Amino acid sequence: MSDSSIQHQAEGARDAFVTMLVVHFLMGFIGFVTSTMAARLLGPAGRGELTAVQQIPVLVGILAGLGMGEAALFFTAKQPRA
């Protein structure tokens, strides 16, 4: 393998990792903002329901995100020109 090919693969992997990291932080921030707003709107009586309602989509999102980093790295390594 040439040095430019290895450098191109490293840049692709870095770009995929940075994109994944930004998306995770953005989703976390959106979840934090919406949960704070909903908790203030519901008050103390509705916080248990809030937790139950918001944890199910979070769980689905976490399960959907498992392996995405490895998949991005594999795709970048397998097809460096893509």
Phi and psi in degrees as GROMACS dihedral restraints (atoms count N, CA, C in turn):
[ dihedral_restraints ]
;  ai    aj    ak    al  type     phi  dphi    fc
    3     4     5     6     1   -83.2    20    10
    4     5     6     7     1   163.3    20    10
    6     7     8     9     1   -65.0    20    10
    7     8     9    10     1   -34.3    20    10
    9    10    11    12     1   -69.0    20    10
   10    11    12    13     1   -34.6    20    10
   12    13    14    15     1   -67.2    20    10
   13    14    15    16     1   -42.3    20    10
   15    16    17    18     1   -65.8    20    10
   16    17    18    19     1   -40.5    20    10
   18    19    20    21     1   -65.2    20    10
   19    20    21    22     1   -39.9    20    10
   21    22    23    24     1   -63.4    20    10
   22    23    24    25     1   -41.0    20    10
   24    25    26    27     1   -64.6    20    10
   25    26    27    28     1   -40.5    20    10
   27    28    29    30     1   -65.2    20    10
   28    29    30    31     1   -40.0    20    10
   30    31    32    33     1   -66.2    20    10
   31    32    33    34     1   -40.1    20    10
   33    34    35    36     1   -65.0    20    10
   34    35    36    37     1   -41.8    20    10
   36    37    38    39     1   -65.8    20    10
   37    38    39    40     1   -39.9    20    10
   39    40    41    42     1   -65.2    20    10
   40    41    42    43     1   -42.7    20    10
   42    43    44    45     1   -62.2    20    10
   43    44    45    46     1   -42.4    20    10
   45    46    47    48     1   -64.2    20    10
   46    47    48    49     1   -41.7    20    10
   48    49    50    51     1   -65.7    20    10
   49    50    51    52     1   -43.1    20    10
   51    52    53    54     1   -64.6    20    10
   52    53    54    55     1   -42.3    20    10
   54    55    56    57     1   -61.5    20    10
   55    56    57    58     1   -44.4    20    10
   57    58    59    60     1   -63.1    20    10
   58    59    60    61     1   -41.6    20    10
   60    61    62    63     1   -64.4    20    10
   61    62    63    64     1   -43.4    20    10
   63    64    65    66     1   -63.3    20    10
   64    65    66    67     1   -42.7    20    10
   66    67    68    69     1   -63.7    20    10
   67    68    69    70     1   -41.8    20    10
   69    70    71    72     1   -64.7    20    10
   70    71    72    73     1   -43.6    20    10
   72    73    74    75     1   -66.0    20    10
   73    74    75    76     1   -39.2    20    10
   75    76    77    78     1   -64.3    20    10
   76    77    78    79     1   -44.1    20    10
   78    79    80    81     1   -65.2    20    10
   79    80    81    82     1   -38.7    20    10
   81    82    83    84     1   -63.0    20    10
   82    83    84    85     1   -42.1    20    10
   84    85    86    87     1   -65.4    20    10
   85    86    87    88     1   -43.4    20    10
   87    88    89    90     1   -62.5    20    10
   88    89    90    91     1   -42.4    20    10
   90    91    92    93     1   -62.5    20    10
   91    92    93    94     1   -41.0    20    10
   93    94    95    96     1   -63.4    20    10
   94    95    96    97     1   -45.1    20    10
   96    97    98    99     1   -65.6    20    10
   97    98    99   100     1   -46.3    20    10
   99   100   101   102     1   -68.3    20    10
  100   101   102   103     1   -36.4    20    10
  102   103   104   105     1   -69.4    20    10
  103   104   105   106     1   -36.0    20    10
  105   106   107   108     1   -65.1    20    10
  106   107   108   109     1   -43.8    20    10
  108   109   110   111     1   -64.0    20    10
  109   110   111   112     1   -44.4    20    10
  111   112   113   114     1   -66.4    20    10
  112   113   114   115     1   -37.9    20    10
  114   115   116   117     1   -64.3    20    10
  115   116   117   118     1   -38.6    20    10
  117   118   119   120     1   -70.3    20    10
  118   119   120   121     1   -34.4    20    10
  120   121   122   123     1   -72.8    20    10
  121   122   123   124     1   -38.2    20    10
  123   124   125   126     1   -79.4    20    10
  124   125   126   127     1   -31.3    20    10
  126   127   128   129     1    79.0    20    10
  127   128   129   130     1  -177.0    20    10
  129   130   131   132     1   -63.3    20    10
  130   131   132   133     1   -29.8    20    10
  132   133   134   135     1   -70.3    20    10
  133   134   135   136     1   -30.0    20    10
  135   136   137   138     1  -102.5    20    10
  136   137   138   139     1    10.1    20    10
  138   139   140   141     1   -70.9    20    10
  139   140   141   142     1   -29.4    20    10
  141   142   143   144     1   -66.3    20    10
  142   143   144   145     1   -42.4    20    10
  144   145   146   147     1   -65.2    20    10
  145   146   147   148     1   -37.6    20    10
  147   148   149   150     1   -60.2    20    10
  148   149   150   151     1   -44.6    20    10
  150   151   152   153     1   -62.3    20    10
  151   152   153   154     1   -44.9    20    10
  153   154   155   156     1   -64.4    20    10
  154   155   156   157     1   -41.5    20    10
  156   157   158   159     1   -68.7    20    10
  157   158   159   160     1   -38.7    20    10
  159   160   161   162     1   -84.8    20    10
  160   161   162   163     1   -21.3    20    10
  162   163   164   165     1   -77.9    20    10
  163   164   165   166     1   -27.2    20    10
  165   166   167   168     1   -65.7    20    10
  166   167   168   169     1   -49.5    20    10
  168   169   170   171     1   -64.9    20    10
  169   170   171   172     1   -32.8    20    10
  171   172   173   174     1   -63.8    20    10
  172   173   174   175     1   -43.6    20    10
  174   175   176   177     1   -62.0    20    10
  175   176   177   178     1   -44.1    20    10
  177   178   179   180     1   -63.4    20    10
  178   179   180   181     1   -41.1    20    10
  180   181   182   183     1   -63.7    20    10
  181   182   183   184     1   -40.6    20    10
  183   184   185   186     1   -65.5    20    10
  184   185   186   187     1   -44.0    20    10
  186   187   188   189     1   -64.1    20    10
  187   188   189   190     1   -37.0    20    10
  189   190   191   192     1   -68.9    20    10
  190   191   192   193     1   -30.3    20    10
  192   193   194   195     1   -84.5    20    10
  193   194   195   196     1    -9.6    20    10
  195   196   197   198     1   -63.4    20    10
  196   197   198   199     1   129.2    20    10
  198   199   200   201     1    84.6    20    10
  199   200   201   202     1    -1.9    20    10
  201   202   203   204     1   -67.3    20    10
  202   203   204   205     1   -38.0    20    10
  204   205   206   207     1   -63.3    20    10
  205   206   207   208     1   -44.0    20    10
  207   208   209   210     1   -65.9    20    10
  208   209   210   211     1   -38.6    20    10
  210   211   212   213     1   -65.4    20    10
  211   212   213   214     1   -41.1    20    10
  213   214   215   216     1   -65.0    20    10
  214   215   216   217     1   -41.8    20    10
  216   217   218   219     1   -65.2    20    10
  217   218   219   220     1   -42.1    20    10
  219   220   221   222     1   -63.9    20    10
  220   221   222   223     1   -45.3    20    10
  222   223   224   225     1   -62.0    20    10
  223   224   225   226     1   -42.7    20    10
  225   226   227   228     1   -64.8    20    10
  226   227   228   229     1   -40.3    20    10
  228   229   230   231     1   -71.5    20    10
  229   230   231   232     1   -35.3    20    10
  231   232   233   234     1   -77.4    20    10
  232   233   234   235     1   -37.6    20    10
  234   235   236   237     1  -128.1    20    10
  235   236   237   238     1    77.6    20    10
  237   238   239   240     1   -65.3    20    10
  238   239   240   241     1   -23.0    20    10
  240   241   242   243     1   -84.7    20    10
  241   242   243   244     1   -12.6    20    10
